[in-house]
Amino acid sequence: MSEQTQTPRILWAQQREHVLLTVAVPDIEKVDVKFEENSVSFQGQSTSSDTKAKTTYAVKIDLYEKIDPTTSKHENVGQKFWRLLLKKKDPSGKFWPRLTKEKTRLHWLQVD
């Protein structure tokens, strides 16, 4: 049985008080989401039924600004999507120009 790690495709959008992340992954199990003030991390496993190969999806994002980890939450939306709702630490602040702290373009991250 082989195992591989991949970065999931992530879409992001924002409102004045929240940042919404949609993680696109197929049939994920054992999801672990960690919210920290300056970052969010997602990890989960998917097993292919025909090959029995396990794929681990993992990503850690250093955020542009701070969030409130205690009120941020996640949920499963259908078979292929996880939604993460990040509560901005300063909801009266301006919109973030990007999701990440760094200005680097990431191939797995898109605006929703």
C-alpha positions in Angstrom: 0.0 0.0 0.0 1.6 3.3 -1.1 1.1 6.7 0.5 1.7 10.1 -0.9 1.2 13.7 0.3 -0.4 16.5 -1.8 -1.4 20.1 -1.3 -5.2 20.4 -1.8 -6.7 23.1 -4.1 -8.1 25.9 -2.0 -10.5 28.7 -3.0 -10.8 31.8 -0.8 -13.2 34.7 -0.4 -13.8 37.3 2.2 -16.4 39.5 3.9 -15.8 42.3 6.3 -15.7 40.0 9.3 -14.7 36.6 7.8 -12.4 34.8 5.4 -13.9 31.7 3.8 -11.7 28.9 2.6 -13.0 26.0 0.5 -10.7 23.0 0.5 -11.4 20.8 -2.6 -10.5 17.2 -1.7 -12.1 13.9 -2.7 -13.6 11.6 0.0 -11.5 12.7 2.9 -11.3 10.9 6.2 -9.6 11.8 9.5 -9.6 15.5 9.1 -7.5 17.7 11.4 -7.9 21.5 11.2 -5.9 23.8 13.4 -6.7 27.5 13.8 -4.0 29.7 15.2 -3.9 33.5 15.4 -1.5 33.8 12.5 -2.2 30.6 10.5 -4.5 27.8 9.7 -3.6 24.2 8.8 -5.6 21.4 7.2 -4.7 17.7 7.0 -6.8 14.7 6.0 -6.5 11.3 4.3 -8.2 9.8 1.3 -8.1 6.1 0.3 -8.7 5.1 -3.3 -11.2 2.2 -3.3 -9.7 0.5 -6.3 -6.0 0.7 -5.6 -6.1 1.0 -1.7 -3.5 3.8 -2.0 -3.7 6.4 0.7 -3.3 10.1 -0.2 -2.6 12.6 2.6 -3.7 16.2 1.8 -1.9 18.8 4.0 -1.4 22.5 3.9 -0.4 25.3 6.4 -1.2 28.8 5.5 0.5 31.8 7.2 -2.3 34.4 7.1 -2.1 38.0 6.0 -3.6 39.2 9.3 -4.7 37.7 12.6 -7.8 35.6 13.1 -9.8 34.6 16.2 -9.0 30.9 16.5 -11.7 30.3 19.2 -14.6 31.4 16.9 -13.3 30.1 13.6 -14.8 26.8 12.5 -14.9 24.1 9.8 -17.5 21.8 8.2 -17.8 19.2 5.5 -19.8 20.3 2.5 -20.6 17.3 0.3 -18.1 14.6 -0.7 -15.4 16.8 -2.1 -15.3 20.0 -0.1 -14.5 21.3 3.4 -15.4 24.8 4.3 -13.3 26.8 6.8 -14.8 30.0 8.2 -12.0 32.2 9.7 -13.2 35.0 12.0 -11.0 38.1 11.5 -9.4 39.4 14.7 -10.2 43.0 13.6 -13.6 42.9 11.8 -13.7 46.7 11.5 -10.4 46.6 9.5 -10.1 46.8 5.7 -10.3 43.9 3.3 -7.2 41.8 3.0 -5.3 42.3 -0.4 -4.4 38.6 -0.3 -4.8 35.5 1.9 -1.2 34.8 2.7 1.5 36.8 4.6 3.9 36.4 1.6 3.3 37.9 -1.8 4.2 34.7 -3.5 1.8 33.2 -6.0 0.7 29.7 -5.0 -0.5 27.4 -7.8 -3.0 25.6 -5.4 -4.7 28.9 -4.1 -7.4 30.8 -6.1 -9.8 33.6 -5.4 -13.4 32.3 -5.2 
